[in-house]
């Protein structure tokens, strides 16, 4: 048996199919993964993301510590509540995890790291925080819900007091704030607008039921995966890991090499890397379904699909694939021994419910 979130018994009551995900017993779907996917694209859905790990970092040197720990540049965070997406690298430049960091005060930042990497992440963070005298606290008394879709913010706000609702709806993209006893952030993993909220664990079941009553659909990890792939968002362990670096994982935009004198873990390795591979989007041009680990044949050599699925929004098969740098736009994918034609496209495939497919190889 795996770890359980505060919502586990409710998921069972609602008829969810439970699977192991990173050591957690999580709902993969309720009635229909396709229906849940479309609910988020067209209206709103709620996901249990309480398996994610929020971590508070406090101390006079916390910003200095994060400048060293993360590949992105936290000096960009100047307004309280502003969030930043970053990778945390090892000395070889491999991706230990991807995460979100929130700036709360000059002595207080909050990280949210992935479920499957939480133990190694916490050990790594604590190992390096000691010399900066930063206090590291895992927040175990919270539940996390992701409410996503074009109606998500309004429906979430309907559960709050008028003052709290106004504060939540005033948040800009990639900002968070403490609103009453909720931490509300305008972030997400679906390519839609919405909120990710951290609430007291004891309130989780009540809030989920209230969201359902307001018309927000219960959604599982299956829909979350097809939504994030349509949005061109990486999944740790599939599209990047400790053996891959950001430049071959479509994450160069998350690495701040300037200022040149900022020393961060993995910087030296990245400075000496000439990427030979790139992460691209693929659109299958024949009948079939793209899946992880399928071989991709290009004129420049072989590659591999890292994440693949049938896109409910596009009604086409899509994928992220790591292929040789400089490969041409037309490739083939080996599906059960048959080479099928696919086209290299630039993610995202879908954003805010609309197709965003653009041709061309990612540089």
Secondary structure as a PSIPRED ss2 file (coil, helix, strand):
# PSIPRED VFORMAT (PSIPRED V4.0)

   1 X C   1.000  0.000  0.000
   2 X C   1.000  0.000  0.000
   3 X E   0.000  0.000  1.000
   4 X C   1.000  0.000  0.000
   5 X C   1.000  0.000  0.000
   6 X C   1.000  0.000  0.000
   7 X C   1.000  0.000  0.000
   8 X H   0.000  1.000  0.000
   9 X H   0.000  1.000  0.000
  10 X H   0.000  1.000  0.000
  11 X H   0.000  1.000  0.000
  12 X H   0.000  1.000  0.000
  13 X H   0.000  1.000  0.000
  14 X C   1.000  0.000  0.000
  15 X C   1.000  0.000  0.000
  16 X C   1.000  0.000  0.000
  17 X E   0.000  0.000  1.000
  18 X E   0.000  0.000  1.000
  19 X E   0.000  0.000  1.000
  20 X E   0.000  0.000  1.000
  21 X E   0.000  0.000  1.000
  22 X C   1.000  0.000  0.000
  23 X C   1.000  0.000  0.000
  24 X E   0.000  0.000  1.000
  25 X E   0.000  0.000  1.000
  26 X E   0.000  0.000  1.000
  27 X E   0.000  0.000  1.000
  28 X E   0.000  0.000  1.000
  29 X E   0.000  0.000  1.000
  30 X C   1.000  0.000  0.000
  31 X C   1.000  0.000  0.000
  32 X C   1.000  0.000  0.000
  33 X H   0.000  1.000  0.000
  34 X H   0.000  1.000  0.000
  35 X H   0.000  1.000  0.000
  36 X H   0.000  1.000  0.000
  37 X H   0.000  1.000  0.000
  38 X H   0.000  1.000  0.000
  39 X H   0.000  1.000  0.000
  40 X H   0.000  1.000  0.000
  41 X H   0.000  1.000  0.000
  42 X H   0.000  1.000  0.000
  43 X C   1.000  0.000  0.000
  44 X C   1.000  0.000  0.000
  45 X E   0.000  0.000  1.000
  46 X E   0.000  0.000  1.000
  47 X E   0.000  0.000  1.000
  48 X E   0.000  0.000  1.000
  49 X C   1.000  0.000  0.000
  50 X C   1.000  0.000  0.000
  51 X C   1.000  0.000  0.000
  52 X C   1.000  0.000  0.000
  53 X E   0.000  0.000  1.000
  54 X E   0.000  0.000  1.000
  55 X E   0.000  0.000  1.000
  56 X E   0.000  0.000  1.000
  57 X E   0.000  0.000  1.000
  58 X E   0.000  0.000  1.000
  59 X C   1.000  0.000  0.000
  60 X C   1.000  0.000  0.000
  61 X C   1.000  0.000  0.000
  62 X H   0.000  1.000  0.000
  63 X H   0.000  1.000  0.000
  64 X H   0.000  1.000  0.000
  65 X H   0.000  1.000  0.000
  66 X H   0.000  1.000  0.000
  67 X H   0.000  1.000  0.000
  68 X H   0.000  1.000  0.000
  69 X H   0.000  1.000  0.000
  70 X E   0.000  0.000  1.000
  71 X C   1.000  0.000  0.000
  72 X C   1.000  0.000  0.000
  73 X C   1.000  0.000  0.000
  74 X H   0.000  1.000  0.000
  75 X H   0.000  1.000  0.000
  76 X H   0.000  1.000  0.000
  77 X C   1.000  0.000  0.000
  78 X C   1.000  0.000  0.000
  79 X C   1.000  0.000  0.000
  80 X C   1.000  0.000  0.000
  81 X C   1.000  0.000  0.000
  82 X E   0.000  0.000  1.000
  83 X E   0.000  0.000  1.000
  84 X E   0.000  0.000  1.000
  85 X E   0.000  0.000  1.000
  86 X E   0.000  0.000  1.000
  87 X E   0.000  0.000  1.000
  88 X E   0.000  0.000  1.000
  89 X E   0.000  0.000  1.000
  90 X C   1.000  0.000  0.000
  91 X C   1.000  0.000  0.000
  92 X C   1.000  0.000  0.000
  93 X C   1.000  0.000  0.000
  94 X E   0.000  0.000  1.000
  95 X E   0.000  0.000  1.000
  96 X E   0.000  0.000  1.000
  97 X E   0.000  0.000  1.000
  98 X E   0.000  0.000  1.000
  99 X E   0.000  0.000  1.000
 100 X E   0.000  0.000  1.000
 101 X E   0.000  0.000  1.000
 102 X E   0.000  0.000  1.000
 103 X E   0.000  0.000  1.000
 104 X E   0.000  0.000  1.000
 105 X E   0.000  0.000  1.000
 106 X C   1.000  0.000  0.000
 107 X C   1.000  0.000  0.000
 108 X E   0.000  0.000  1.000
 109 X E   0.000  0.000  1.000
 110 X E   0.000  0.000  1.000
 111 X E   0.000  0.000  1.000
 112 X E   0.000  0.000  1.000
 113 X E   0.000  0.000  1.000
 114 X C   1.000  0.000  0.000
 115 X C   1.000  0.000  0.000
 116 X C   1.000  0.000  0.000
 117 X C   1.000  0.000  0.000
 118 X H   0.000  1.000  0.000
 119 X H   0.000  1.000  0.000
 120 X H   0.000  1.000  0.000
 121 X H   0.000  1.000  0.000
 122 X H   0.000  1.000  0.000
 123 X H   0.000  1.000  0.000
 124 X H   0.000  1.000  0.000
 125 X H   0.000  1.000  0.000
 126 X H   0.000  1.000  0.000
 127 X H   0.000  1.000  0.000
 128 X H   0.000  1.000  0.000
 129 X H   0.000  1.000  0.000
 130 X H   0.000  1.000  0.000
 131 X H   0.000  1.000  0.000
 132 X H   0.000  1.000  0.000
 133 X C   1.000  0.000  0.000
 134 X C   1.000  0.000  0.000
 135 X E   0.000  0.000  1.000
 136 X E   0.000  0.000  1.000
 137 X E   0.000  0.000  1.000
 138 X E   0.000  0.000  1.000
 139 X C   1.000  0.000  0.000
 140 X C   1.000  0.000  0.000
 141 X C   1.000  0.000  0.000
 142 X E   0.000  0.000  1.000
 143 X E   0.000  0.000  1.000
 144 X E   0.000  0.000  1.000
 145 X E   0.000  0.000  1.000
 146 X E   0.000  0.000  1.000
 147 X E   0.000  0.000  1.000
 148 X E   0.000  0.000  1.000
 149 X C   1.000  0.000  0.000
 150 X C   1.000  0.000  0.000
 151 X C   1.000  0.000  0.000
 152 X H   0.000  1.000  0.000
 153 X H   0.000  1.000  0.000
 154 X H   0.000  1.000  0.000
 155 X H   0.000  1.000  0.000
 156 X H   0.000  1.000  0.000
 157 X H   0.000  1.000  0.000
 158 X C   1.000  0.000  0.000
 159 X C   1.000  0.000  0.000
 160 X C   1.000  0.000  0.000
 161 X C   1.000  0.000  0.000
 162 X H   0.000  1.000  0.000
 163 X H   0.000  1.000  0.000
 164 X H   0.000  1.000  0.000
 165 X H   0.000  1.000  0.000
 166 X H   0.000  1.000  0.000
 167 X H   0.000  1.000  0.000
 168 X H   0.000  1.000  0.000
 169 X H   0.000  1.000  0.000
 170 X C   1.000  0.000  0.000
 171 X C   1.000  0.000  0.000
 172 X C   1.000  0.000  0.000
 173 X C   1.000  0.000  0.000
 174 X C   1.000  0.000  0.000
 175 X E   0.000  0.000  1.000
 176 X E   0.000  0.000  1.000
 177 X E   0.000  0.000  1.000
 178 X E   0.000  0.000  1.000
 179 X E   0.000  0.000  1.000
 180 X C   1.000  0.000  0.000
 181 X C   1.000  0.000  0.000
 182 X E   0.000  0.000  1.000
 183 X E   0.000  0.000  1.000
 184 X E   0.000  0.000  1.000
 185 X E   0.000  0.000  1.000
 186 X C   1.000  0.000  0.000
 187 X C   1.000  0.000  0.000
 188 X C   1.000  0.000  0.000
 189 X C   1.000  0.000  0.000
 190 X C   1.000  0.000  0.000
 191 X C   1.000  0.000  0.000
 192 X C   1.000  0.000  0.000
 193 X C   1.000  0.000  0.000
 194 X E   0.000  0.000  1.000
 195 X E   0.000  0.000  1.000
 196 X E   0.000  0.000  1.000
 197 X E   0.000  0.000  1.000
 198 X E   0.000  0.000  1.000
 199 X E   0.000  0.000  1.000
 200 X E   0.000  0.000  1.000
 201 X H   0.000  1.000  0.000
 202 X H   0.000  1.000  0.000
 203 X H   0.000  1.000  0.000
 204 X H   0.000  1.000  0.000
 205 X H   0.000  1.000  0.000
 206 X H   0.000  1.000  0.000
 207 X H   0.000  1.000  0.000
 208 X H   0.000  1.000  0.000
 209 X H   0.000  1.000  0.000
 210 X H   0.000  1.000  0.000
 211 X H   0.000  1.000  0.000
 212 X H   0.000  1.000  0.000
 213 X H   0.000  1.000  0.000
 214 X C   1.000  0.000  0.000
 215 X C   1.000  0.000  0.000
 216 X C   1.000  0.000  0.000
 217 X E   0.000  0.000  1.000
 218 X E   0.000  0.000  1.000
 219 X E   0.000  0.000  1.000
 220 X C   1.000  0.000  0.000
 221 X H   0.000  1.000  0.000
 222 X H   0.000  1.000  0.000
 223 X H   0.000  1.000  0.000
 224 X H   0.000  1.000  0.000
 225 X H   0.000  1.000  0.000
 226 X H   0.000  1.000  0.000
 227 X H   0.000  1.000  0.000
 228 X H   0.000  1.000  0.000
 229 X H   0.000  1.000  0.000
 230 X H   0.000  1.000  0.000
 231 X C   1.000  0.000  0.000
 232 X C   1.000  0.000  0.000
 233 X C   1.000  0.000  0.000
 234 X C   1.000  0.000  0.000
 235 X C   1.000  0.000  0.000
 236 X E   0.000  0.000  1.000
 237 X C   1.000  0.000  0.000
 238 X C   1.000  0.000  0.000
 239 X C   1.000  0.000  0.000
 240 X E   0.000  0.000  1.000
 241 X C   1.000  0.000  0.000
 242 X C   1.000  0.000  0.000
 243 X C   1.000  0.000  0.000
 244 X C   1.000  0.000  0.000
 245 X E   0.000  0.000  1.000
 246 X H   0.000  1.000  0.000
 247 X H   0.000  1.000  0.000
 248 X H   0.000  1.000  0.000
 249 X C   1.000  0.000  0.000
 250 X C   1.000  0.000  0.000
 251 X C   1.000  0.000  0.000
 252 X H   0.000  1.000  0.000
 253 X H   0.000  1.000  0.000
 254 X H   0.000  1.000  0.000
 255 X C   1.000  0.000  0.000
 256 X C   1.000  0.000  0.000
 257 X C   1.000  0.000  0.000
 258 X C   1.000  0.000  0.000
 259 X C   1.000  0.000  0.000
 260 X C   1.000  0.000  0.000
 261 X C   1.000  0.000  0.000
 262 X C   1.000  0.000  0.000
 263 X C   1.000  0.000  0.000
 264 X C   1.000  0.000  0.000
 265 X C   1.000  0.000  0.000
 266 X C   1.000  0.000  0.000
 267 X H   0.000  1.000  0.000
 268 X H   0.000  1.000  0.000
 269 X H   0.000  1.000  0.000
 270 X H   0.000  1.000  0.000
 271 X H   0.000  1.000  0.000
 272 X C   1.000  0.000  0.000
 273 X C   1.000  0.000  0.000
 274 X C   1.000  0.000  0.000
 275 X C   1.000  0.000  0.000
 276 X C   1.000  0.000  0.000
 277 X E   0.000  0.000  1.000
 278 X E   0.000  0.000  1.000
 279 X E   0.000  0.000  1.000
 280 X E   0.000  0.000  1.000
 281 X E   0.000  0.000  1.000
 282 X E   0.000  0.000  1.000
 283 X E   0.000  0.000  1.000
 284 X E   0.000  0.000  1.000
 285 X C   1.000  0.000  0.000
 286 X C   1.000  0.000  0.000
 287 X C   1.000  0.000  0.000
 288 X C   1.000  0.000  0.000
 289 X C   1.000  0.000  0.000
 290 X C   1.000  0.000  0.000
 291 X C   1.000  0.000  0.000
 292 X C   1.000  0.000  0.000
 293 X C   1.000  0.000  0.000
 294 X C   1.000  0.000  0.000
 295 X E   0.000  0.000  1.000
 296 X E   0.000  0.000  1.000
 297 X E   0.000  0.000  1.000
 298 X E   0.000  0.000  1.000
 299 X C   1.000  0.000  0.000
 300 X C   1.000  0.000  0.000
 301 X E   0.000  0.000  1.000
 302 X E   0.000  0.000  1.000
 303 X E   0.000  0.000  1.000
 304 X E   0.000  0.000  1.000
 305 X E   0.000  0.000  1.000
 306 X E   0.000  0.000  1.000
 307 X E   0.000  0.000  1.000
 308 X E   0.000  0.000  1.000
 309 X E   0.000  0.000  1.000
 310 X E   0.000  0.000  1.000
 311 X E   0.000  0.000  1.000
 312 X C   1.000  0.000  0.000
 313 X C   1.000  0.000  0.000
 314 X C   1.000  0.000  0.000
 315 X C   1.000  0.000  0.000
 316 X E   0.000  0.000  1.000
 317 X E   0.000  0.000  1.000
 318 X E   0.000  0.000  1.000
 319 X E   0.000  0.000  1.000
 320 X E   0.000  0.000  1.000
 321 X E   0.000  0.000  1.000
 322 X E   0.000  0.000  1.000
 323 X E   0.000  0.000  1.000
 324 X E   0.000  0.000  1.000
 325 X C   1.000  0.000  0.000
 326 X C   1.000  0.000  0.000
 327 X C   1.000  0.000  0.000
 328 X C   1.000  0.000  0.000
 329 X C   1.000  0.000  0.000
 330 X E   0.000  0.000  1.000
 331 X E   0.000  0.000  1.000
 332 X E   0.000  0.000  1.000
 333 X E   0.000  0.000  1.000
 334 X E   0.000  0.000  1.000
 335 X E   0.000  0.000  1.000
 336 X C   1.000  0.000  0.000
 337 X C   1.000  0.000  0.000
 338 X E   0.000  0.000  1.000
 339 X E   0.000  0.000  1.000
 340 X E   0.000  0.000  1.000
 341 X E   0.000  0.000  1.000
 342 X E   0.000  0.000  1.000
 343 X E   0.000  0.000  1.000
 344 X E   0.000  0.000  1.000
 345 X E   0.000  0.000  1.000
 346 X E   0.000  0.000  1.000
 347 X C   1.000  0.000  0.000
 348 X C   1.000  0.000  0.000
 349 X C   1.000  0.000  0.000
 350 X E   0.000  0.000  1.000
 351 X E   0.000  0.000  1.000
 352 X C   1.000  0.000  0.000
 353 X C   1.000  0.000  0.000
 354 X E   0.000  0.000  1.000
 355 X E   0.000  0.000  1.000
 356 X C   1.000  0.000  0.000
 357 X C   1.000  0.000  0.000
 358 X E   0.000  0.000  1.000
 359 X E   0.000  0.000  1.000
 360 X C   1.000  0.000  0.000
 361 X C   1.000  0.000  0.000
 362 X C   1.000  0.000  0.000
 363 X C   1.000  0.000  0.000
